[in-house]
Amino acid sequence: MFIRNGVTYEFHHMGIPTREPREGERYSAQFRMHTSDADCELMRVQYHRFEEGSTLPELMRTVPHAAFKVSDLTKAIEGKLVLLGPYEPIDGFRVAVIRDGEAPVELIETTLADEQIWGRAKSGTRASIYR
C-alpha cells in the first residue's frame, strides 16, 4: 500500500492479455473480451482474451496491467490520460484505466470485500460487464 497526492493505493490484481482460450472464461459482449482467473495463491491474476473488433484501446489489449484499489477514484485520475471509464462493471465497483508511462493501470474504488467482488464477477450476478 502507498499514498500519492492524498490517495491511498492498494494492489488488487494483475491482468494479462492472452490469445489462448482458458477454462472458465466469462464473456463480455460490451468489450468483446473473455476473462478467466489464474490458479495463484499469492495474488489474483486475470487473463483477458480479446475478439477481433474489441473496442478497448490497443494498449489494454496488448500490455499486462496492474490494478489498485484507490481511496478516491476521481482524485486518482485527475490530470491522467484516461483510457477507459470511469464506469461500474460490477455493482458497487467503480473502475477507470489510465496510461502510466507505457503501461495501462486499472484503478478501482469500492467498499466491497474481495469475496463479493470475485463472487459477482464469476457468477455474473450484479455484474453488468458479463451480461
Stockholm file with secondary structure:
# STOCKHOLM 1.0

chainA/1-131         MFIRNGVTYEFHHMGIPTREPREGERYSAQFRMHTSDADCELMRVQYHRFEEGSTLPELMRTVPHAAFKVSDLTKAIEGKLVLLGPYEPIDGFRVAVIRDGEAPVELIETTLADEQIWGRAKSGTRASIYR
#=GR chainA/1-131 SS CEEETTEEEEEEEEEEEESSCCTTCEEETTTTEEEEECCCSSSCEEEEEECTTCCSCHHHHHSCEEEEEESCHHHHHTTSEEEEEEEEEETTEEEEEEEETTEEEEEEEECSCHHHHHHHHHHCTTCGGGC
#=GC SS_cons         CEEETTEEEEEEEEEEEESSCCTTCEEETTTTEEEEECCCSSSCEEEEEECTTCCSCHHHHHSCEEEEEESCHHHHHTTSEEEEEEEEEETTEEEEEEEETTEEEEEEEECSCHHHHHHHHHHCTTCGGGC
//
